Amino acid sequence: MILDQDGNITIVTQEKASIIELVKKLQALYPRYKNNNVIVALTGIKKVGIQDIVEFLELSNTHRAAKHSFVIVSNKIDIDDIPNELVVVPTLQEAYDIIEMEEMERDLEL
């Protein structure tokens, strides 16, 4: 797992370990990035299924409830099969775009 910082965005890149291990690590490290928007890049993982993506549901709901974005990047899954509570996009650029739009929406709510 690689953690990168880009302004107020934490980018988590996963290349080897299982999704379940990644989710456990992210939960353990949550205080480190809880005030940032988060992008979880799963593009380096060869096989990603719906069950893998759903593992992020609790973490995503917690983060989004705190008014921060949580976006998963994977081009190996059918977006139509993803639960509506999760935001999954096929490219890193689209993840940045989603965060930008969500930040604008949050600013308008104030």
C-alpha positions as a Markdown table, in Angstrom:
| # | Residue | x | y | z |
|---|---|---|---|---|
| 1 | Met | 0.0 | 0.0 | 0.0 |
| 2 | Ile | 1.3 | 3.4 | -1.0 |
| 3 | Leu | 0.0 | 6.6 | 0.6 |
| 4 | Asp | 0.5 | 9.8 | -1.4 |
| 5 | Gln | -0.6 | 13.3 | -0.6 |
| 6 | Asp | -1.9 | 15.8 | -3.2 |
| 7 | Gly | -3.1 | 18.9 | -1.4 |
| 8 | Asn | -6.2 | 17.8 | 0.6 |
| 9 | Ile | -6.4 | 14.5 | -1.2 |
| 10 | Thr | -4.9 | 11.3 | 0.1 |
| 11 | Ile | -4.2 | 8.7 | -2.7 |
| 12 | Val | -4.0 | 5.1 | -1.7 |
| 13 | Thr | -2.5 | 2.8 | -4.3 |
| 14 | Gln | -2.8 | -0.9 | -3.8 |
| 15 | Glu | -0.7 | -3.3 | -5.9 |
| 16 | Lys | -0.3 | -6.6 | -4.2 |
| 17 | Ala | -2.2 | -7.4 | -1.0 |
| 18 | Ser | -5.8 | -8.5 | -0.9 |
| 19 | Ile | -8.6 | -6.0 | -0.7 |
| 20 | Ile | -9.6 | -7.2 | 2.7 |
| 21 | Glu | -6.0 | -6.5 | 4.0 |
| 22 | Leu | -6.1 | -3.1 | 2.4 |
| 23 | Val | -9.5 | -2.2 | 4.1 |
| 24 | Lys | -8.1 | -3.3 | 7.5 |
| 25 | Lys | -5.0 | -1.1 | 7.0 |
| 26 | Leu | -7.1 | 1.8 | 5.9 |
| 27 | Gln | -9.3 | 1.5 | 9.0 |
| 28 | Ala | -6.2 | 1.3 | 11.2 |
| 29 | Leu | -4.6 | 4.4 | 9.6 |
| 30 | Tyr | -7.9 | 6.3 | 9.4 |
| 31 | Pro | -6.8 | 9.1 | 11.9 |
| 32 | Arg | -4.0 | 10.0 | 9.5 |
| 33 | Tyr | -6.2 | 10.9 | 6.6 |
| 34 | Lys | -9.7 | 11.4 | 8.1 |
| 35 | Asn | -9.7 | 15.2 | 7.2 |
| 36 | Asn | -8.7 | 14.6 | 3.6 |
| 37 | Asn | -10.6 | 13.5 | 0.5 |
| 38 | Val | -9.5 | 9.9 | -0.4 |
| 39 | Ile | -8.8 | 8.2 | -3.7 |
| 40 | Val | -8.3 | 4.4 | -3.5 |
| 41 | Ala | -6.5 | 3.3 | -6.7 |
| 42 | Leu | -7.0 | -0.4 | -7.4 |
| 43 | Thr | -5.8 | -0.2 | -11.0 |
| 44 | Gly | -2.7 | -2.3 | -10.2 |
| 45 | Ile | -4.8 | -5.3 | -9.0 |
| 46 | Lys | -5.5 | -7.8 | -11.8 |
| 47 | Lys | -8.9 | -9.1 | -10.6 |
| 48 | Val | -11.4 | -7.0 | -8.7 |
| 49 | Gly | -15.0 | -8.2 | -8.1 |
| 50 | Ile | -18.1 | -6.6 | -6.6 |
| 51 | Gln | -17.5 | -8.3 | -3.3 |
| 52 | Asp | -14.0 | -6.6 | -3.2 |
| 53 | Ile | -15.5 | -3.2 | -3.8 |
| 54 | Val | -18.3 | -3.7 | -1.2 |
| 55 | Glu | -15.6 | -4.2 | 1.5 |
| 56 | Phe | -15.0 | -0.4 | 1.3 |
| 57 | Leu | -18.7 | 0.4 | 2.0 |
| 58 | Glu | -18.4 | 1.0 | 5.8 |
| 59 | Leu | -15.2 | 3.0 | 5.4 |
| 60 | Ser | -16.7 | 5.1 | 2.6 |
| 61 | Asn | -19.9 | 5.7 | 4.5 |
| 62 | Thr | -18.0 | 6.9 | 7.6 |
| 63 | His | -15.8 | 9.2 | 5.5 |
| 64 | Arg | -18.6 | 10.6 | 3.4 |
| 65 | Ala | -20.7 | 11.3 | 6.6 |
| 66 | Ala | -17.8 | 13.5 | 7.7 |
| 67 | Lys | -18.2 | 15.6 | 4.5 |
| 68 | His | -15.2 | 14.2 | 2.7 |
| 69 | Ser | -15.0 | 12.4 | -0.7 |
| 70 | Phe | -14.1 | 8.7 | -0.9 |
| 71 | Val | -13.6 | 7.5 | -4.5 |
| 72 | Ile | -12.4 | 4.1 | -5.7 |
| 73 | Val | -10.6 | 3.8 | -9.0 |
| 74 | Ser | -11.0 | 0.5 | -10.9 |
| 75 | Asn | -11.4 | -0.2 | -14.6 |
| 76 | Lys | -12.0 | -3.9 | -14.0 |
| 77 | Ile | -15.6 | -3.8 | -12.7 |
| 78 | Asp | -19.0 | -2.9 | -14.2 |
| 79 | Ile | -19.9 | 0.4 | -12.7 |
| 80 | Asp | -23.6 | -0.5 | -13.0 |
| 81 | Asp | -23.2 | -3.3 | -10.5 |
| 82 | Ile | -21.8 | -1.1 | -7.8 |
| 83 | Pro | -24.0 | 0.0 | -4.8 |
| 84 | Asn | -25.1 | 3.6 | -5.1 |
| 85 | Glu | -23.4 | 4.4 | -1.8 |
| 86 | Leu | -20.0 | 3.8 | -3.3 |
| 87 | Val | -18.3 | 6.1 | -5.9 |
| 88 | Val | -16.3 | 4.0 | -8.4 |
| 89 | Val | -14.7 | 5.5 | -11.5 |
| 90 | Pro | -12.4 | 3.9 | -14.2 |
| 91 | Thr | -9.6 | 6.5 | -14.1 |
| 92 | Leu | -7.6 | 8.7 | -11.7 |
| 93 | Gln | -8.6 | 11.8 | -13.6 |
| 94 | Glu | -12.3 | 11.0 | -13.1 |
| 95 | Ala | -11.6 | 10.6 | -9.4 |
| 96 | Tyr | -10.2 | 14.1 | -9.2 |
| 97 | Asp | -13.2 | 15.4 | -11.2 |
| 98 | Ile | -15.6 | 13.7 | -8.8 |
| 99 | Ile | -13.8 | 15.2 | -5.7 |
| 100 | Glu | -13.9 | 18.7 | -7.3 |
| 101 | Met | -17.6 | 18.4 | -8.0 |
| 102 | Glu | -18.4 | 17.1 | -4.5 |
| 103 | Glu | -16.4 | 19.9 | -3.0 |
| 104 | Met | -18.4 | 22.5 | -5.0 |
| 105 | Glu | -21.6 | 20.8 | -3.8 |
| 106 | Arg | -20.5 | 21.0 | -0.2 |
| 107 | Asp | -19.5 | 24.7 | -0.6 |
| 108 | Leu | -23.0 | 25.4 | -1.9 |
| 109 | Glu | -24.6 | 23.7 | 1.1 |
| 110 | Leu | -23.0 | 26.1 | 3.5 |
